[in-house]
Amino acid sequence: MYFIFCLILAAAKGEPLKILPPEPDNTTDVEDCIKRAKANEKGFTRININNVKEIKADVLKELLDSLKDNTNVQILEMANVGMTDSVGRVCLLLTKSIRRNNILFF
């Protein structure tokens, strides 16, 4: 009974909602990333395409294909790329790439 009483007295206090500006679009050149990944360029260890708007499915597929035999890229970041369900099957290709390329980190 005492425990329930304590919970009633300890009311939660909300803070005002903090409005944050939207994140800017990522200006990474995906075609350049594909070219560098295919060339297995030394020193090219990270691909960040987070927040790149409207990547076409074939371009995304080509990027993932380029990672299959790449031994230098260690980090692939691709959040909020507007991938729809119809593009989701490209994720299967990502899975195959990760299995073949054991240097990628999660």
Summary of the structure (lengths in Angstrom):
residues: 106
radius of gyration: 21.2
end to end distance: 47.3
largest distance: 69.2
contacts: 221
relative contact order: 0.16
helix: 36%
strand: 7%
